[in-house]
């Protein structure tokens, strides 16, 4: 039989949980149980890989100290890692005994939190131990307290060896009907590999750098695309512009697929072309990109597009006919 102890406190000398854990470890060792202990604060940079150490354990002890509120950050991180990267099939046959000692208020809530967490993970909870310690010396010297701790260790041994069953709990029902694990359906081996990647700071840093590089590249491409969008047909119209004396007109082309209309302002020999609205419009035209491509490539005229219905227009017909004089595409 093997039991793993996961201690989630800060490792302070006056931590009462350490005394309880040491005493339970002595009893389990006397019962010829192989005990392996993990101080989570010593593995704070690799907590994501700790759930994999449960694979060869018949039971575990989750021990932590309530110093001001709740079970503490290290233990919570460990439980988060169990949820994200742990082998749920293994948890389903693993017994867990919660140990929560308090130097303030909240030891019972802490014990219940650990038990609930393990049940939601699919594991098998055992009867736990919790208590409030005001003075560590008097606590250690109290024989009755020592007997209680030893009995709890014996109960854990008996529960695991006899594979005791427990009644169904609502936490299991909630897990099956409401809660959902991570969207990626991973095998235990894939989860273990993922946890190793997550705990590797160099790997994570490299991945973040690669993501930033890709994001920057796509932003550049997007910027180029937007720039190309703003310049579509502008250079072609400017290059084939033929000034007409005493001619002024404002054209607005609604081209399908373009977010903004193409505005063309002609004033004698000057021309301004840009994408955007224009308050004063003489000709309002609507056409597709294919028709506009044919016009600027010389395969079709504005007049022909209008006569065949491939371009619709509103405004002065004479001003519309002038398009083929101010823009000559050969």
Secondary structure, 3 states (H helix, E strand, C coil): CEEEEEECCCCCCCCHHHHHHHHHHHHHHHCCCEEEEEEHHHHCCCHHHHHHHHHHCCEEEEEEEECCCCCCHHHHHHHHHHHHHCCHHHHCCCEEEEEEEECCCCHHHHHHHHHHHHHHCCCEEEEEEEEECCCHHHHHHCHHHHHHHHHHHHHHHHHHHHCCCCCCCHHHHHHHHCCCCCCCCCCHHHHHHHHHHHHCHHHHHHHHHHHHHHHHHHHHHHHHHHHHHHHCCHHHHHHCECCCCCCEEEEEEEECCCCCCEEEEEECCEEEEEECCCCCCCEEEEECHHHHHHHHCCCCCHHHHHHCCCCEEEECHHHHHCHHHHECCC
